[in-house]
Amino acid sequence: MPSQTFILTLVRHGETDDNVNRIIQGQKDTPLNDNGRDQARQLGGFFLKQDQKFDLVFASDLKRTRETASLALGPICVDFTLEKRIRERNFGVLEGLPFGALQDAAAKENISTAIYKPENGESNIDMRERAADYFKDLCDLVFNDPAEPEQVALFTHGGWMRELCIHLISNHGCALKGTKGQCATQVSPNTGVTSLLVKRCGSGKIQAELLKWHDISHLDPDQPVIKSLGI
């Protein structure tokens, strides 16, 4: 079997009021705020300037990612398909509460917020497994497509992107030169772009090489970018 490759571009949604106010969004269906819409439009302008092409695009079905995808892809006239499996972590009963509520709940059980599983929700480990399963299915879809897609994009969420990167570093030999894998624990800023070269070797093994990480060069340098929590 000859080796096959495609470029996978991951885009985090634009800013929301809950991001600004450090509210746990999870799968709460919040829209972009005005700044988030402007960020998405700037990304769309960048895509147009770069003559960016995408053969397949999937977006989380939550409003903030749908809006981001629509605004960013409009200038290059690319459609997208909604995909529930690339939603943010489900924080269950904690959604809509301040970030401190997650910290307090985890502290009561003497565990980290990543391991803590809220009522009716997920832990980061659960989300990582969900991301890993989706990545496998995506690779199967792309590598078995007779059209041989070369450029694939996912419009998704900061926490989901982080957990996918951790999975790729742990299981698919993915690394960013000079970081020793530390990048995987950091959450992308709003509309940050991460790109990977995904390769299926002749043996069938999947490898991934990180090409671009959390890039926001499309944003106005004078525009404030809030610190991201991945919630």
C-alpha angles and dihedrals in degrees: 000000000000118000118262131199142188136176114244115201118195119198125187117216122258125266123296132192088249089057090053094046095043093241120159104249104169105150093344105129101239123164127227117268122230092272091050091052090050090050091052092049090051089052089051090052089051092050090051093048091049092046087234116194127200124186096187128019129182126184133192108255093235115112097245093056094041090053092047092050093047094050096042097044098040095083092054094041096235123151126214140205123228117241124187094194093072094058122127120268114294106241094184115198091005095066112117093024127109116274089250089069090066092048092049094047092050092046091055088060092041093237135114122270088244093060096037114104113203120214108282089004146093138257120226087256090058091050092048090055089049091050092047092051091049093048090053092050091046092052090049090050095048099041092047095046110111088213089064099220112217101184121046126172135193121197102202146129138296097245093045092049091050094051092047090051091050089052092049093049092047098043111017105042094251118160140156111228113253097010100082089217095303090123091072093071094054123088120231117247117244111295089006112160124219121183129194135184106226116198133186108204124215088262090058094251115141118226130180131201120195110229104169129015129204092327116185099167087124091068125091104261089223092056112099117241115201123223108263126229101182094235 
